[in-house]
Amino acid sequence: MIDQVDILVLSGNGGNGSVSGRREKFVPLGGPDGGDGGDGGSVILRCDGGINTLKEYNYRRKIVASSGGNGAGKLKHGRNGIDVISKVPIGTEIWVRGDTWKRTIDMVEHGQTVVVAQGGKGGRGNAKFTSSINRYPVLAEAGEIGDEAALRLKLKLLADVGIIGVPNVGKSSLLAAVSAAKPRIAAYPFTTIDPTLGVVEHRNKGFVMVDIPGLIEGANKGVGLGHQFLSHVERTKVLIHLLDGTSEECLEDYHKVRSELSLFNKELLLKPEIIAINKIDVPGAEEKCNYIESNIGGRGQEIMCISAAARQGLEGLLDSVLGALAGVNATKDLQGQAGGTVTHVLKPRQRERPVVSHTKDGTFVVSYRPAERLAEFVDGKSWEARLQLYEHMRRMGVVAALEKAGIASGDSFKVGKLDWDWD
């Protein structure tokens, strides 16, 4: 099973606005008619209950959305970029790489979507800059640059019940006995190397059960793929701790697994736990049940004696599971935890403010994307274009920021690609 991948996502850039004037016969003073650029496409992840692996992304490590088209005369709007929607399984965590990897959003419900790279907005054409005092603007905006993000997708299976225990205690046999799942079963350790899901129907109720591969000592440190296996335990509501009734180290195995759970995440010990002692059909196993009960009993856990192979005691075990699940669900209802299909934006664009810095030669440099987008298409030789840009920078607060930074007559400043002398 592919349950962790690193991918790169890039959204599309916004298209550039257009500077254009209407030219029609018998209309010598036609107004501005430059159209807006189209918005860039976004990269969106959507939760889909129909898939259960991240295998697709093992061969698709880069996802790129298309950019928006440029605007044109006659108020022609540039085409919008096309969004790319990729599916992820329920239970996928989205981590974003900054200085370190940071978990941001859990995809836990079918249909839930998240915009992981938002497309850049298209730039405005000069028709959008018309005002009562500027009848023919010669300004247009460059499109916004799209987002780029390095993501790590981690799949933690969502299941109601998790079967845990050391290797070769019969976890796969139990899952096969109570569900339609067909896990690999053999009489040697580590038969199961991938978690296996199965749907259990009992007393007209259904729930999902997962067979967690055998946990060994050191699993909390990653030994034997321990981190991957333990991460799946985190998403379960109820645990069936399966023990081998024929093992002389049955009690020690129980404490080893509990210790690994605690070292990985202490909250795992708070999950409802049903202890099931397997292979009761083997002579001597029933005595082991009494031994385990006398040493572990009284801690609140139910202790069941079963045989997955002979299908003994399974009805009682499933009754106990339903009771435990009902208790968990009732607690969630009281806490008001309600689901819902939600659309998130992973990194919403924040409002910027002008920032002024200095180069070694004393030039003032304005870092403010809205002003840079306007300056990108300004004809530096046109007095009219410079005057219009200055007025817009004044409204944006750029002029105030330069004055606060100490700019004086004769100093040079830079906005985007445009160099200017302060007068």
N, C-alpha and C positions, 0 to 999 in steps of 0.2 A: 504494500500500500504506500502510495506517495502522500505523505501527510505534512510536508513542509517544503516550500519552494520560495526562492527569492526572485522577484521580477522587477522590471523597470517600466513605469507607465509615463507616457507623454501625451498631453492633450494638444489640440490644434491651436495655432495662433489665430487671433482675430484678423480679418481682412482690413486693408487700409481704406480710409475715407477718400473721396475724390474731390478735387478742386475743378469746378467746371461752371461755365456760364451758358445760359440758353442762347442759342443762335437761331433765329427764325426770320424768315422773309417778312419785311415790313415791321419788325420788332427790333429796332436798333439798340434799345437799352434792356435787353432780356436779363432777368435776374439769375442768381446762382442756382445751379441745379445738380450739384455734385451729390451722388448717393452715398449711403453708409456702407461700410464693409460688413461682411457677414461674420457671425460668431464662429469661433473655432469649436470643433467637436470635443466632447468630454469623454473620459474613460470611466465607465461605471461597472461596479461589481454587483451582481444580483444573486441573492441566496436562492438555491433551487433544491427542493427536497428530492428530486429525481436522480441526483448524483451523490456519490459518497467518497470521492477521491479527488485529489488535486493533480491527477496524472496529466491532464491536458496542459498544465503549465510547465510540466517537466520538459516539454518540447517547444514551449512558447514563452520565452523569458522576457520578451519586450512587446509591449502593447502600445500602439501609436494611433491616435485619432487624427482625422484630416483637418486641415486649416480652413478658415473661411476665405471666401473670394473677395477681391477688392471691389469697392463701389465704382460707379461710372456716371457719366453725364446722363441727363434726362431723368435724374433721381433714381437711377437703377441701383438697387440694393444688391450687394454681393451675396453669393450663395452661402448658406450656413454650412459649416463642416458637419460631418456625420458622426454621431456618438458611437462609441464602441462599447457594447454591453457584453461582459463576460460572466459566466456562471461559476459560482463556488458552492460547495456543499454546506448544508446546515452544520453549524459548529465551527466555522472558520473564523479564526482571529486575524485581524489585520494589524500588522506592526509596521511602523514607519521608521526609516533610518535617518537620524540626525547625528548628534554626537554619539549617541548610543541608539540601540533599537528600543522603540517605545510602543507598547500596545495601545491602540486607539479605539477600535470598535470590534465588537463580537457580532458575527452574523448568525443569529440564532432562530430566525423564523423565515419560513418560505415566503418569497416575494420581497423580503427586505432588500433595499438597495443602498449603495453608498457611492457617491461621486469621489473617486480617488484622485482624479486629475481634472480640474475644471477648465473648460475651453476658454480661451481669451475672448474678450468682448471685441466686436468690430468697431473700428474707428468711425467717427462721425464725418460726413461729407460737409463741404462748405455751406450747403443749404441750411444746415442746422445752426450755423453761427450768425444768421441774419438777425439784425435788431433794428430798432427805430433809428439808431445813430450809425449803423453800419449796414448799408443797403447791399453792398457787394463784398462780402468777406472773402479773403484769399487764404483762409486757414482750413486745414483738414487734419484729422487725427490719424496717426498710425494705429494699427490694431494692437491690442494687448498681447503680450507673449503668453503662451500657454504654460501650464504647470508641468513640472517634472518631479517624480517621486520614486524613491527606491522602497519597495514594499517587501515584507516577508509575510507569506500566508501560512498559517499554522492550523491544521485541522485537528479539532478535538471532537471525537464522536459524541453526538447527543443521544443518550440512551437513558431509559428510566432505571434500569437495573444493570449493575456491573458484576460479573463473576470474577473474583480475584482468588489468588492462592499461588503456591509455589508450583513449579512445573510438574506435570504428570499426575495431577490429583483428579483429573476427570472433568475439567471445565468444558472442554469441547463436547464430551459425551452428554453432559447435562444440558447444554444448549441444544444439541441435536434431539434430545429426548423430549423437550418441552416446546420446541418450535419447528418450523419447516426449514431452518438453516441446515446446511450440510458442511460443517467444518471438517477439516482433515483430522482424522482420529487414528492414533497408533499408540502402542504400549512403550513409548520412549519419550524422554523429555524434549521440550521445545518443538513439538509437532506444530504448534500454532506460533507463527511469527508475525501475523497480522491480526488486529482485532476483527472479530466477526460479529455481525449484527443478526439478530433473529427476532421476529414478531411472535409474541406468545399470546394465545387466546385462552382465557380461563374464566369460567362463570360469566360469560357474555361480556367480558371486559378484555381489552387488549393493551399490551405494553411492549416496549422494545427492550430487549436484553442484549448485552454485549459480552463476549468472551474476551477478557483481557489476557494477553499472553503471560506466561508464568513469570512472577516477580522473584528475583534472586537477591541475595545480599549484595549491597552496593548499588541497587537500582536507583536510589536517590541521587547518586553521583553519575548516572548515565551508563552504568555497567549493564551489559546485555540489552541495550536499547531501552534502559529503564526510564529515562526521561520521557520518551515517546509513549511508553505504555502507561506511566503514571499520569500523564496529561489527560489521557482518555478517562481515567477514574474521576478526575475533577468534575466532569460534566454529568455524572450519574447522580440519581437521587437516592438510590438504595443499593447497598452492597450485599452480595452473597459471598461470604468467605468460605470457600470450599476446602475441606481438609481430607486427607487420605486416611481412612479408618484402618488401613493395614500397615501404616508407617509407625515405626517405633519413635520417630521424631515428630509426631503429629503436633504436640503442644509447642515444641520449639519452633516448628514451621509457622505456627499461628503468630507467635510473638515476633518472629523475624519480619513477616509481612507487615504487621502493625507498626513495627519500628521504621520500616522503609516508607510507609505512608506518612508517618509523623515527621520524618526528616525532610521529606519532599514538600509537604504542606500539612501543617497541624490541623487545619480545618477538615481534612479528610477523615480524621478520627471522630468527627462529630456527625458524620453521615449515619443513618440507621443501618445497622449491620445484622444480618442473619447468618449464623454459623451453621453450615451444613456439612455433616460428616458422611463422606461418600464411601461406597463399597461395603455397605452393611451386609450384603449377601455373602461376603467372604467370612469363613469361620474365624472367630476371635475379634471381629470388628465391632460387634455390639458391646463387648466389654470396654472397648476403647471409647465408645460413646459415653459410658458412665464415668470413665476416668476424666475425659475432657469436661464434662458437665460439672464434675466436682471441683475442678480447678479453675474454670472460667465462669461458671454459673453465678448469678447474683449481680452481674454488671449491667443488666438491662438487655443483653443480647438474647435473642431466641436461639436455641440449639436444636437442630433437626437432624435426624438420622435417616439417610436415604441411600438408594442405589440407583445411579443413573442408568447403568447397563440393564438392571433387572426391572427398572421403572417402579421401584418401591419408595413410598413416602413422598412422591412428587406432588400429589394433590395437596397434602398438608403444607409443603414448602411453598407452593404457589398461593395458597390461602394466606400464608404469613406475608408473602411479598405484596399481595393486594392490600392487606391491612397497613403495611408500612408505607406504601405509596399513597394511600388515602390520607394518612397522617401528614405526610409531606405536603401534599396538595392543599390540605385544609390550612396548614400554616401559611402557605403562600397566599391563599385567598384572604386570610386575615391581615396579611401585610400589604394587601392591595397591589400585588405584583401582577399586572395585566400585560399581555402581549399586544402586538399590533405591528402592522407593516409600516416601517418608518424609512424615510429617505434622509440620509445624512450627507453632508459635504465634509470630506475629510479635512480639508484645509481651506475654510472660507476666506475669501479675500478681505483683508483688513484695510480700513481707511488709512491712507498715508498722509504724512505731513512733510512739507518741504524741509530738506536737510542741506545745509551749506557747509562745504569743506574747502580746504585750500591745497593747491599744488605747491611744489617747491619754488616755482617761479612767482608765486603770489596770486595766481589766478583763482577766482572764486568758482567753485563747481557746485551746481545745483543738482541734487539727487531727488527727483520727484517725478515719478513716471507720468502722471497726467500732463505736466508741462513738457516733458521730453517727447511725448507722443505728438504734441502740437508742434514742437520745434523741428521735428524730423523732416517736414516737408516745406518749411519756410524758406523762401528765396532770400538769402542773406543780403543780396544786393538791392532788394526792394524795400524802400523806406516805408511804403504803405503796409507791407506784410509785417515788418518789424514793429510798427506802431500798433497794429492789431494784436500781435503776440504779446507786446508789453502790457496792453490793457487786460488781456486774459490772465497774464501772470500776476497782475496786481490783484485781480479778483480771487485768484487761487491762494494768495498769501505769499507768493514767491518773492515779490518785491520787498515786502515787510521783512521776510527772513534774511534777504541780502543786506538790508539796511541794519538789521539787528547784528549781523555778522561783521559790520564795520566797513562795508563797501563805500568807496568815495569816488568822486569824479576822476576819470582817467584810469580807474582800475578795470581789469578785464574779468569777465565771467563767462561761464560755459553752461549751456543747457542742452543736453543731448549732444547732437553733432554741431550745434550752432555756437560760434564764438562771438562775443559782443563786448564792446567797450561801454562802460557806464558813463552816461552824460548827466 
